[in-house]
Amino acid sequence: KRHKFWETQPVGQFKDLGDASLPEGPIEPPTPLAEVKQEPYNLPSPYEWTTCDLDSEDMCNEVYVLLTNNYVEDDENMFRFNYSKEFLRWALHPPGYYKSWHIGVRVKTSKKLVAFITGVPAKIRARDTVVVMAEINFLCVHKKLRSKRLAPVMIKEVTRRVHLENIWQAAYTAGVVLPTPVSTCQYWHRSLNPKKLIDVGFSRLGARMTMSRTIKLYKLPDHTITPGFRKMELHDVPAVTRLLRNYLKQFVVAPDFDENDVEHWLLPKEDVVDSFLVESPETHEITDFCSFYTLPSSILGNQNYSTLKAAYSYYNVSTKTPWIQLMNDALIVAKRKDFDVFNALDVMHNETFLKELKFGPGDGKLHYYLYNYRIKHVLRPSELGLVLL
Ligand SMILES: CCOC(=O)c1cnc2ccc(OC)cc2c1SCCC#N
């Protein structure tokens, strides 16, 4: 009974994969709002729904502690994502967000927060159609409450609350295969602190390689080399929006960012997101852009280290500066900010620089999904212009 739940949902079903007659677009029509279930789904009796207001320091801390102890780990249980409170507030408070989509589950008696799921609204273009979707994220059930079938009812509840706002599509990612991936991407990792990555057991000394030889292999200059390379500032928002919108046009699925979105998602925010651009010294035109977000991970079971400082490639545009040079400058800045590793998915044009900049392929896959929207063919990662946090 694989995917008992997902076979009941409007998502591409494995049995439909070969059926080219099915049209691209919504799988089910919207429901008249009056017919959307008005009351929350029933939880098992010991539990109750709660709405998590991340502007409340206490509630934000409860969410942070739940995720820190119970969120996603890699297959070898070496790392667990450790999203910071500042990052959670950034990720969950974009323009037009709904507090009601930040859903928690508490134990009725103790009031302990034991599960969480979120949505944020986003304009996503699928081929030539812009659709307002919910980006679903941070699904987390306390380790002690796994296999109680809480996740399906939490997914139904966030879906119900999204429907109440007259939104009928969603986007989400998972490390597991569900019906049916829009695209399957691969993580790549560029060591910035090889000694630490070897010590925690993620990397191994190459054959005939000494530690000092390995450190030298990954060494980076102290300074960026592209003339006009600088941090993005508020006044750059219009130009960066133009540059990014034009770049993202080429992908089959991509965000439809406006200036408000760019100001929220791409203006530098300390310990959350870093963004840089190249302003031509001659013409003052903005020709290139790169950005990465800060997502540390707890290191599980290592005596010497407790936290991995990881940078994740976000949105990048190259129109004048070669990709290799632009992204090498991003590595140089990340190293200078003391990141241990720079991670990137093989989406957009990333494959053009991964190998040459000494990224190694990870063993983790990331599957992208759309809810209630059929895309005719599975996309190659290079056709995907969407990075979810
Ligand atoms: C050193 C390279 O690995 C990671 O950076 C890392 C860190 N923390 C994780 C926590 C949960 C986790 O669960 C899949 C993976 C990681 C990974 S590898 C995949 C993310 C990337 N890049």
The ligand as a Tripos MOL2 file, in Angstrom:
@<TRIPOS>MOLECULE
LIG
   22    23     1     0     0
SMALL
NO_CHARGES

@<TRIPOS>ATOM
      1 C1         28.7570   18.7760    3.7970 C.3       1 LIG1
      2 C2         27.7110   18.5850    2.7380 C.3       1 LIG1
      3 O1         26.4380   18.1850    3.3030 O.3       1 LIG1
      4 C3         25.6570   19.1640    3.7930 C.2       1 LIG1
      5 O2         25.9880   20.3170    3.6830 O.2       1 LIG1
      6 C4         24.4320   18.7780    4.5080 C.ar      1 LIG1
      7 C5         24.2480   19.3890    5.7520 C.ar      1 LIG1
      8 N1         23.1670   19.1120    6.4870 N.ar      1 LIG1
      9 C6         22.2130   18.2640    6.0490 C.ar      1 LIG1
     10 C7         21.0820   18.0320    6.8540 C.ar      1 LIG1
     11 C8         20.0800   17.1970    6.4330 C.ar      1 LIG1
     12 C9         20.1810   16.5670    5.1920 C.ar      1 LIG1
     13 O3         19.1420   15.7460    4.8560 O.3       1 LIG1
     14 C10        18.9910   15.3890    3.5020 C.3       1 LIG1
     15 C11        21.2810   16.7810    4.3630 C.ar      1 LIG1
     16 C12        22.3210   17.6290    4.7910 C.ar      1 LIG1
     17 C13        23.4800   17.9010    4.0150 C.ar      1 LIG1
     18 S1         23.6640   17.1850    2.4300 S.3       1 LIG1
     19 C14        22.2010   17.7050    1.5140 C.3       1 LIG1
     20 C15        21.9840   19.2110    1.6480 C.3       1 LIG1
     21 C16        22.9140   19.8190    0.7280 C.1       1 LIG1
     22 N2         23.6670   20.2290    0.0260 N.1       1 LIG1
@<TRIPOS>BOND
     1     1     2 1
     2     2     3 1
     3     3     4 1
     4     4     5 2
     5     4     6 1
     6     6     7 ar
     7     6    17 ar
     8     7     8 ar
     9     8     9 ar
    10     9    10 ar
    11     9    16 ar
    12    10    11 ar
    13    11    12 ar
    14    12    13 1
    15    12    15 ar
    16    13    14 1
    17    15    16 ar
    18    16    17 ar
    19    17    18 1
    20    18    19 1
    21    19    20 1
    22    20    21 1
    23    21    22 3
@<TRIPOS>SUBSTRUCTURE
     1 LIG1         1 GROUP 0 **** ****
